[in-house]
Amino acid sequence: MEIKQFGRENENIIIHGDGENCTLLIKELLYSDACEDIINRFIDNLHSHSSPLLNSIGFEVETEEGRDQLIRLLQTLCDYPLEQVANLIPQANCFLQISQRENLCKFVEELNDFWHSFR
C-alpha cells in the first residue's frame, strides 16, 4: 500500500493510502513523509521546551541536514543492529559508548511517547 496523504485532525494523525487493505507495512510508514513529519514535530517540540535531550544525541537538529541525518539513523536502526549502523553512518559511532547509547534510547522512547500522543 502506498501512502497518499496524511494530516492532523485534533490530536490524531490520519494516514490515507491506496488499496483495499489499510494495514501499513512498518517499512512503508518508517520511510514515509508522515514519519519524517512526526519526527520533525517531535524535534520542534523538544526545541520549544529547551529539552537537554536534543543536545545529548549529538546531531545538529537545527539544520535540515542534521535532521535528515538523524532521521536516516533512526530508519536504519530499524533494519540493522547499532554495531552495523555505526559502520554505515559515521555519526552513529558515538552510540557505541554506553552513555551515548542510553541517550539514544531515551530519545527513541520519548519519540515513541510523542508518536502515541496522537491517538
Secondary structure, DSSP 8 states (H G I E B T S, - for coil): --EEEEEEETTEEEEEESSS-----HHHHHTSHHHHHHHHHHHHHHHHTT-THHHHTT--TTSHHHHHHHHHHHHHHTTS-HHHHHHH-GGGGGGGSHHHHHHHHHHHHHHHHHHHTT-
